[in-house]
């Protein structure tokens, strides 16, 4: 029995017997599961390999974030080294060490 059939039978039961709390909860649960399946199918994520694909995409995203973080750290490191080098050159010029070279 498909989710759609189960949902239809629960709706019929609620209509015929009155809506007990258990029946309403079952309707909500089945409706949400059915809607989830429909959304996954529309997004083309309903196939069996979708879980593996999402895992690979998460790994790729994690690698991209790690690379981006490393690039920013390297850039900041180069900027700090350049600023320190300029400071040392300025000190050398200030004390006249530049003329002695």
C-alpha positions as CSV (number, residue, x, y, z in Angstrom):
1,X,0.0,0.0,0.0
2,X,1.5,3.3,-1.0
3,X,1.6,6.4,1.2
4,X,-1.1,8.0,-0.9
5,X,-3.4,5.0,-0.3
6,X,-2.7,5.0,3.4
7,X,-3.4,8.7,3.6
8,X,-6.7,8.3,1.7
9,X,-7.8,5.5,4.0
10,X,-7.0,7.5,7.1
11,X,-9.0,10.4,5.7
12,X,-11.9,8.2,5.0
13,X,-11.7,6.7,8.5
14,X,-11.6,10.2,10.1
15,X,-14.7,11.2,8.0
16,X,-16.7,8.0,8.8
17,X,-15.7,7.4,12.5
18,X,-15.0,10.9,13.6
19,X,-11.6,12.3,14.1
20,X,-9.9,10.7,17.1
21,X,-6.6,12.2,18.2
22,X,-4.7,9.1,17.1
23,X,-6.3,9.2,13.7
24,X,-5.4,12.9,13.3
25,X,-1.8,12.3,14.3
26,X,-1.6,9.4,11.8
27,X,-3.0,11.7,9.1
28,X,-0.5,14.4,9.8
29,X,2.4,11.9,9.9
30,X,1.4,10.3,6.6
31,X,0.7,13.6,4.9
32,X,4.1,15.0,6.0
33,X,5.9,11.8,4.8
34,X,4.0,11.9,1.5
35,X,4.8,15.6,1.0
36,X,8.5,14.9,1.8
37,X,8.6,12.2,-0.8
38,X,7.0,14.5,-3.4
39,X,9.5,17.3,-2.6
40,X,12.5,15.0,-2.9
41,X,11.1,13.7,-6.2
42,X,10.7,17.2,-7.5
43,X,14.2,18.1,-6.5
44,X,15.5,14.9,-8.2
45,X,16.7,13.6,-4.8
46,X,14.3,10.7,-4.6
47,X,16.6,8.1,-6.2
48,X,18.7,5.6,-4.2
49,X,22.0,7.3,-5.1
50,X,20.8,10.7,-3.8
51,X,22.2,10.1,-0.3
52,X,25.6,9.3,-1.7
53,X,25.5,12.3,-3.9
54,X,24.6,14.6,-1.0
55,X,27.5,13.1,1.0
56,X,29.9,13.9,-1.8
57,X,28.5,17.4,-2.1
58,X,29.0,17.9,1.7
59,X,32.6,16.7,1.4
60,X,33.1,19.1,-1.5
61,X,31.6,22.0,0.4
62,X,33.7,21.2,3.5
63,X,36.9,21.1,1.3
64,X,35.9,24.4,-0.3
65,X,35.5,26.0,3.1
66,X,38.8,24.6,4.4
67,X,40.6,25.9,1.2
68,X,38.9,29.3,1.6
69,X,40.0,29.5,5.3
70,X,43.5,28.5,4.4
71,X,43.7,31.1,1.6
72,X,42.6,33.9,4.0
73,X,45.1,32.8,6.6
74,X,47.9,32.7,4.0
75,X,46.9,36.2,2.7
76,X,46.9,37.7,6.2
77,X,50.2,36.0,6.9
78,X,51.7,37.6,3.8
79,X,50.3,41.0,4.6
80,X,51.8,40.8,8.2
81,X,55.2,39.7,6.8
82,X,55.1,42.5,4.3
83,X,54.2,45.1,6.9
84,X,57.0,43.8,9.2
85,X,59.5,43.9,6.3
86,X,58.5,47.5,5.5
87,X,58.9,48.4,9.2
88,X,62.4,46.9,9.2
89,X,63.3,48.8,6.1
90,X,62.0,52.0,7.7
91,X,64.1,51.4,10.8
92,X,67.1,50.8,8.7
93,X,66.6,54.0,6.7
94,X,65.9,55.9,10.0
95,X,69.2,54.8,11.6
96,X,71.2,55.3,8.4
97,X,71.9,51.6,7.9
98,X,70.7,51.8,4.4
99,X,73.6,54.1,3.4
100,X,76.2,51.7,4.8
101,X,75.0,48.9,2.5
